[in-house]
Amino acid sequence: MLNEHKFEIEYINKIAKNISDNNIVPYEDLPRYDLFLSQVTDYLNDKFKGEKYTNNIVQNYIKNEVISKPEDGKKRGYTKVHLVQLILLSYMRPILTTEEIKKVFRLAFNEINNGEDDIISWENAYKIFSDLQQDSFENLIEKEYFNENKFQSIVKSMNLKIHEEEKIMVFFMVMSLICQASAIKKLVQNIVNNYEEK
């Protein structure tokens, strides 16, 4: 094999378990004090590696009423609620458009700048999302997402060189996850775009 840690299903499950254990920040660990906008973007960029949040991006989300406005007249106008909104939005960004994210938030919070009409609290939404995400990772670990025997028989039938077999196994694992991610993304978009309030 190419690596000392063999890229087999067991190794992939370890990766998923590690991601699961170190994924979302518990609500209680979010900053308790109000933040400046620059502190908000620093926090998000630290937590979401690979993302590049800027003041302009956050301000555009506010302007387009995706997230709520900062508290009037306060320099540190960004509360824990803003962080919750932005963290939830960060998980939706790779899957949904800005308009679709607004629709999702409207389901639970109605008018984004009116906390009085929220159906549930942002704290509750965040904690439930955290639990759902933990369950999703645990299901990923427990579920047979890869048919290892099928992959191995395909790879063996290709008469590859030994050092190429692992690369092709990893390729099939990645493609299998991409198929599932793509199907889930399409399903989510379909639900969001076709839900009609009665």
N, C-alpha and C positions, 0 to 999 in steps of 0.2 A: 504494500500500500504506500501511497505518497506521503501521508502524514503519520506522526506517531499516534494521533487520535484518529481512529478510522472513521471515515464519513459513512457511518451506517445509521440505521434507524435509531438505534440506542443513543448515538451521539447527537442526532437531530433532536431527540426528545430531551436530552440534557440541556441543549441550547434553549429550547422552548421553556423548560422549567426555570432556567436562569432568568430569562426575559420576564416570565410570569412573576417571579419573586422580586424583581427589581423594576417593576414597570411604573405604575401610576403612583403619584405622591399621595399618601393618605390625607384626607381633608384636614385632619388635626395638625398636620405638618406644614400646611400652607402658611405663608406669613400672616401673622395676626394683626399687623399694623398696616395702615394705608401706605401706598407706594406712589412715587413719582412715575411718570410714563417710562423714563429711561430704566428704572428699576424693574418695571414690568417686562420690558423687552429683554433685559439682561437675564431675568429669571426664566423666561420662555426659551431663550436661546440656549441656556444652560441645561434645561430639562429636555428639550427636543433637539438633539444633535442632528445636524443636517438641515434644519430649518433655519431661515434667516429672518427673524422678526425685526422690523424697524419701527420707529415712531410713526412713520407714514402708514405702514400696513395697519397698525392698531387704530390709528385715527380714521382710516378709510372704513374699517369695520364699524366704527362708531357712527361715522357720517352716513353709511348705508344702513344703519339701524340693525346690524347683525348682532352687535353687543350693545349694552347700555352705556349711556353717557357717564363720564366721571362726575363726581359730586361737585356741584357748582361752587365756585369761589374757593375751593381748597387746592393748594399746590399739590398736596398728596391726595389726589382725588380718586385714586384707583384702589378699590377695596378687594377683599377676599372674593366677593361675588364676581368682580371683573376677571380675576385670575381663573376662577372656576369656568366662566364663560369662554375664556380664551383657551384654556386647557381642553375643554370639550370640543371646541371649534378645531383645535389642532389635530384631534383624532379624526374629525370629519373631513378636514381639508383635502386629504389625498383621495377621498371617495366622492364627495359631493361638491357641487358648485356653490358659490356664495348664496344664490337664491334658494337653493335646496336646503342649505344650512338654516337660513331664515325660516323656511317652512317647518323644519324640524323643531327649532326653538319655539315657534309659535304654537305648536301642539301643546306644550307644557306651560308656556309663559305668556301667551297672548301677545300683548303690546310690550316690546322689549324695554321701553323706557318708563313703564308703569308697573312697579312692583306689586301694586294693589291687586292686579288681575291675574297674578301667577296662580296656576292650578296647584303646583307643588313648589317647594323652595329649591333654590339653586343648590343648597347644601345637600338636601335629600337626593336631588338628581345626580349630583357628583358621587355621593356615597353608593348609590345604586349602580351607577356606571362602573365604579371601581369594582364592585362585586361581580357585575356581569363580565367585565374584562377578565377578572381572575378566573371565573368559570370557563370563559372561552379558551384561555390558555390551558387550563386543566383538561378540558375536552379535547383540545388539540393533541395534548400529550397522550391521553387515554385512547383516542380514536385511531383507528388504522387508516391514516391518511395516505400512507404509502403501502402499496402491495409489494413488499420487498422481494418476495419470491418471483412475482411477475417481472419486476425490474431486472432481477438477476438472470432469469431465463432469457429475457430479451438481450441483455448484455452478452451472455454466453453465446447466443446464436449469432452474434456479430463477428465472432472470431477476432476479437481485438487483442492488442498486446496487453500484458498484465498491467502495465503502468497507465494504460488508457481506460481500463475498466472502471476504476474509481471515479475518474473524471466524468464518464458517461453516466454512472449511477447518480452522481451529484446533479448532473444536468437534468436527469429524469425527475429527481426529487424536487428541484427548483421549478421545473415546468409543471409538475403536478400541483404544487402550491399556487403557482400563477393561475392555473386553470380554476382552482377553487376561489382564489381571491377575485378573479375576474367575474365569476358567476355570482359571488356574494355582492360585489359592487353593483352589478346590473340589477340584482334583486332589490337592493337597498334603494337605488335610484328609481326603480319602477314603483316601489311602495310609496316613496316620498312624493313622486310626481303624480301619482294617480289617487292619492288619498283625498277624498272630498269631505269637508265638514258637512254634517247634516244639519 
